[in-house]
Amino acid sequence: MFWVGACIWYIFGEVSESDIRLDKVDYDWTIYPGASDCDDRYYDIEAVMAHERGHTYGLGHVTVEDHGRLTMSEAMRPCDGQHRTLGLGDVRSLRQKYGVE
């Protein structure tokens, strides 16, 4: 089952465009992951979008076992908004990729 994905197009090795698809049929989305009525059906759209945009910038997945709290972690739990912002490991990966100290 496909629930979300990023499609990235390149021109001469540079990202020229990127789209993200969210499955609204099989999954429910929220912008209030900490709300008392959030249950196991709802995924935080801001956290998922931050993760997918990480792919746009060339970041790959990191393992849940080693880096479960990072935005680029392989798995997100329902009603979990902790992935909305980049963790230190995400930032370090971007700096390394783009040569920023």
Steps between C-alpha positions, in 0.01 A plus 500: 500500500635838397437775753742777409782558259724762349571519128809698410606616153855601412652709221877468457531342844311777681151473647264689274164396646349283768149385584362316800198271493293426811250213511176653631295185436676251728654742751383794707711810557515760775669830575432447872702191597490583872122542516315280745281358222797396283508121468685232304329599175655844470848589376649846547506661156771750599735226620440291187554801272826592678619141447403496132661840438815352652499259205469799266825631648669165452470348847432129536344297778674427827420194709242521773723299734790744473326830422128463567455860610641655183272639230650258246422195713350209305178496700264745662230415747147640485444821696874557528604858428863472610622467139372843397841661546842377405709327762874558537574192289274627219676838506844339502403287199388807307816691590715208394312458172525867408845571645386746765703522821 
